[in-house]
């Protein structure tokens, strides 16, 4: 019976409380295990950083972690800076999209022969740059219009095969995809996904579109970026919610950035000009001080701290 099914998936934090909130409705939630989550956006919009933070949070829970690096650009040094333990991260860089999905399936099955329960988190970076076997075997570099269609068909077939095993085998699959612009489009949105075709959207449990809005520090020598994430599809809670994020190049995501608008909507704080007040304690502060207040466990912001830790 449906009542006997376990329909509440386990969640893995993204490293940003505001993003957790728009995905799962919980500040300490995150992406679901047993589903496919996609981060899609233009270049330099923190897609790989979000995936790395998810792997880090998974390692902190002693989950199995895997990265499929089809871009051949994943930096071990940067990963360690963000908190990744490289000795606990399975790494593979297959050359084609068929081999990427075949490798994912083989790794999952191999882990499950030794460990039947512990969740597995697979980060595929990125779907957009993986050529199909037909593209790799073709002579020359001109390509043709059918190669894109062939690759989309291949990805659709791979997803049909791998999607049914994610939930029973307790696996979260995180994909990175890219946005491209169609040439000659005068009406409507010219943006389109670089890979997967229309079929991909149907398999996603969560679809997150990233964009950059500003840089942190000197524009000539920035120390980070700020941006937004739009939840375009969500099988956990209502979709089309938006949050802001801040990425510092030498630290990773600021976990508290973009949090205050959501706390305000939830009635935890109220805003007056540039000042915020915690309703239950009367503590007043400005947004720049929120991180320090939380990390110092200031009694005035205890309701916020409790909310972030709430199970």
N, C-alpha and C positions, 0 to 999 in steps of 0.2 A: 504494500500500500504506500501511497505517497507520504502518509504521515510517518512511515517508518524510515524514510530516506533522510540522510544527513545533508541538508541544503545550505547550511551556514559554513562557508569555506574558511579555512585558516588564512590569516592575512600576514603580509610581510611589509614592514615599514619602508617608505621611499626615502626616508631621511629628512623629510620636510612635513611638519605637522599639518600645514594648510593643504598640501597635496593629498596627504592621507585622508583628510576630511572630505574633500570633493570626490574621492574614489569610493570610500567605504562608509562615510557618515561618522567615522570615529577619528579623533585626533591621533590616537595611537594605533590606528588601523593600517591600511595600505592596500597593496595589490593582492588579488586572490590566488591561492594555490588551487590547481585544478582547472585553470582557465588560461587563455592567451591574452597578454597585455601588450599593447603597441604604443611606443613613443614615436611620433612622426613630426617632422618639422624640417626647416631649412638648416643649412650648415651652421655650426657654432651656436646651437640653441640648447645645449646641455643634455642632449639625449643620452649620450654615453655615460655622462656623470650620473644621471638618474639610475641607469642600469647598474652602475658600479656601486652606488649606495644601497641598492636592493640586494646585491650580492653580499655586501658588507653586513647588512642586517641579518641576512640568512646565515652567514658564518657565525655571527654572534649567538644565534639560536642552535648552532651545531648542525645545520642542515647541509646537505650535499650541494655544492655549487659548481656550475659549469659555464664556461664562456666559449662561444663559437665565434671566432674572430675572422670573418671573411674579408674584412677591410685590411687585415694585416697591419693595423695601426694602433693596436691596444698597447698602451705604455705600462709596463710593469712598475716602473718608478712612480708614475702618477697613481696607479692603483694602490700601491703601498701607502702613499701619502694620504689617500682617502680612507685608509683603514683596512684594506684587503690583506689577508694572509695568503701569499702566493703558494705556500705549500699545501693549502687546502682548496685550491681552485684548479679544477680540471680544465685544461686548455686544448683547443683544437682549431685548426684553420683549414678546413676543406676548401678545394678550389671552385666547386660548383654547387648550385642550390640543391641538386639531387643528393650530392654527397653530404651537404650540411645536415639535411633532415635525416638521412640514413645514419650519420654519426650520432645525432641526438638520440635517435631510437636505440641504437646499439649501446650508448652510454647508460641510458635509463634502464634497459634490460640487464646490463652488466651489474649496475648498482643493486637492482632488485633481487639478483641471485644471492647477494650477501646480506642485504638489509631490506626488509619488506615494508617498513613503516616510515622511516625518517623522510621528510619532504625533500624534494629535489628542485632546485631553481636553475633554469637554463636561460642564459642571456645570449641572444643571437644578434651580433652587431657586424654588418647589417644586412637585412634582406635586400636592400636596394642595390648593393654592389655585387651580389652573387650572380654570376652568369649561369645560364642553363648549360647542360652538357652540349647541346646543339651549337650554342654560341662558341663554346671553347673549341669544338672540333671544326668549326667553319674556317675556311681559308681567308686570309686578309682581314681588314678591319672596317670595311664599309658597312656591313650589316644590312638589314632590310626590315620592312614594316612587320613582317611575320615573326621576327625573333622576339619582339616584346610580347606578342600574343602567345607564342609558344612558352615563354617563361612564365607568364601569368597562369597558363593552363597547368604547367608543371607545379607551380606553387599551390594552386588549388587542389591538385591531386595529392600533394604531400600533406596539406592541412587536413584533407578528408581522412587520411590515414593516421595522422598523429593526434588529432584533436580528441578522438574517442578514448585514448589511453591516458590522457592527462589527469582526469579526475580519479579513475580507479587506481592509478599508480602514484597519486599524490605529487604531481609535478606542476610547477608554475613555469610557463614559457613566456619570456619577455623578448619582444622583437623591437628592433630599431628600423625605422623606414625613413625615407626622405621625401620631401615635397619638391616637385618639379613644376615648371610653368609651361602650359601649352602655348604653342606658337600660333598667332593669328586669331586668338579669341577676343572678340569685341564685346560680347554680352555674356553675363554670368561670370562665375569664378574660374579663372584660368588655371588655378592650382590643381594638381592631381598627384596621387601617390606614385612614387617612382617604381614600385614593384607590387605584385600581388593581384592587380586588377580588381574588379568588383567583388570577386569571390572572397577576398581576404576579410572585408568588412563583416561578412556574415559569421566568421569564426571567432571574431574578437569578443572577449568578455569585457574588456576595458580598452578604449581607444583615446589616447591623450595626445593632443596637438600642442607642440611647444613653439614659442616665439620669443624673440629678443626685443626688449623695449628700450634698454639704456645700458650704458657701461658704468662701472664703478671706478672712481678715481679719475685721473687725468685721461682725457680722450686720446692723447698721443701715446700714453703708456698705461692702459687700463689694468686694474688689479682684479677685475671681475666683471660679471654681467648681471643684469636684472631682466626678468622676462615674465611671461604668463603661460599658464597651462590651461587649455580648454578641454574638458572631458566630453568628447563627441559621442561616445557610446558607453553605456554602463549597465551591466547586468546585476549590480549589487544594490545601487540606489538610483534616484533620478539623475539623468544625464544633463549635460550642458551647463554644468557649474564651472566657475573659473577661479583660479588662485594665482597669486604672484609668487615668484621665487627669486632668490639671490644666490649666485654662485661666485665664490672667491677662488681664484685660480690656485692658491697655495693651501686652501683649507677644504674646499668642497662646498656643499650646500649649507646655507644658514638655516638651521632647522626651525627657527622662530619667525623668519621673514614671511610676511603675508598672513600671519596668524590673526592679528587684531581685527580685521574686518569680519572674520568668522566668529570670533568671540563676541563681537558687538551684535551680530545677528542672532547669536544664541542667548543674548541677554546676560552675559557674564560681565561685560564691561560696558560703559557708556562713554561717549566722546563729547568733549566740549572744546572746540578749537583744536589746538595741537596737543591737548592733554586728554588722557584716558583715566577713568576711575573704575576700580573694581567695586561692583555694586555692594557686595556683601561685607566688605571690609572698609570701604572708603579710601583705600590706597590710591593716590594720584601719581601718575608717571607719564613720561613721554615715550613714544614708540622706540626711540634709540636706546632706552634703558631697559626694555623688556627682557632681553637676553641676560643681562647682568643680574636682574632681580630674580629671575627664575633659577639661574645657576647658583646663586648665593642662597637660594631657598628662603627668600624674604617672606615673612609671615603675611605681609600685606597682599601678596599675590598667590597665597596658598590655594585658593579656589582654582586658579589656573593650573598650578602644578598638579593638583589632584585630578583635574580633568585630563591632563596630558598622560597621566599614569593609569587612568581608569581602565579596568578590563571590561 
